[in-house]
C-alpha cells in the first residue's frame, strides 16, 4: 500500500532502544519485501518473533492439474462448491500458472486452533457472501459483501466469520498486488481521474496486544507445502508498528466507473495489478451515450492473456444463462464476445446493474481437478444460434 500508516506505540527513531516499563527491550522486526527494496513496516513485539519450539510438515497442498493446455472457452458453477467446516480445508485452487493461483472457498468457520500465513504469495480475498473481521498483528479490519481484502505475503492472520454462509473468490500472487501505477502521481497520491482515492481504502485499526506465552500453532504455506510452526509467544504480541506493508480492504461499491460516448475497453475497469496479471471491477454504471452506441462489448481476441470473469450480481448483459458465482474462462489466442442476442438487447439501454470481477493472467492457466468438478458442459458451444 503506497500510504504510510501507524498504530500503537513506536520509538522516536527506528533501530534504537525501545524499553518496556521493566527496562527490558521491545523486539523490533522489519517486515519487508523485495530484499529490503520493496514495501516494509517496522513492528515492535513484546517477545522475539523467532521463538519456535517445533516445526513439522502437515501436507502437500499442490493442486492436481486436470488440463495443462487448454484452447476451449470454459465455464464453471462456483456456487456448486460444497461448503466445508474450516477455512483452509474449504480453499480450492481452480486455475494456476507460474505467477498466481485462483480459487474459491466456502468456509463455515476459521478454527481458533491455529493462525495462518502464506509465505509464498500476497492474497486477495473477494467477499461474495459473508461478513466478519480479519485479525492480524497489525490490527483488525471489518469486512462484508463486496470487499476486497489484500493480505501481504507472510502476514499471519485469523478470520472471525459472522455466520456459516461464506463465499470467497481468492488469488494467491507471487508478486505484490498493488493499484495501477497510472492512477498515481510521482508522490504516490491517487490522481483526480483515478476511479478511487485514499479515503476509499480501509486500513487496520483497533490494535490489540496479546502478552501471552503458550503453544500457538501457525500453519504456514511455502512452496505448496503446509507446515505447522509452534510458537512460544502469541503471534499478535505487537505494541506498535509503522510503515507501508500491511493488509487493507476496499469495497467494490467504492469503485467509480469510467464511461464514454462509445464502448471503452476493459482497462478502464482495472482495480489491481501484479507482475503477472490484472484484476478489474465491473460495477453498475451508465451506458455509452453516443446516439448510435452499442453498449455491449465488441468481439475481441485475447492474444496475450487468458480472461476469467467471476459473476457477482446483477444482469450480466453480455452473457446468456449466467448465475451468481459462475466463472467463464476465455483462453488467449482465440476471439470471444457477447452471446447471441446480447448486442441487439443492449442498443438503447441507458445503464447496467452488472457486478463482476475479471482476472486477466498474462500466462496461460492450467485447470485443476477441483475446477473440472464444477464445469458447465459444452459452454464453448453457447454461441451457436438455433
Secondary structure, DSSP 8 states (H G I E B T S, - for coil): --S-EEEE---SSTTS--B-TTS-B-EEEEEE-TTTTS-EEEEEESS-TT-EEEEEEEEE----EEESS--S-EEEEGGGS--EEEHHHH-EEEEE-SSEEEEEE-EEE--TT-EEEESS-EEEEEEEE--EEEEETTEEEEE-TTEEEEE-TT--EEEEESSS--EEEEEEESS--B--GGGB-TTS-B-TTSS--GGGEEE-BS------EEEEEEEEEETTEEEEEEEEE-TT-EEEEEES---EEEEGGG------SS---GGGGEEEEETTEEEEEE--EE---STT---S---EE-SS--EEEEEEES--TT-SS--TTEEEEE-TTSEE---TTHHHHHTT--EE--EEEEEEESS--EEEHHHHTTB-TTGGGTT---
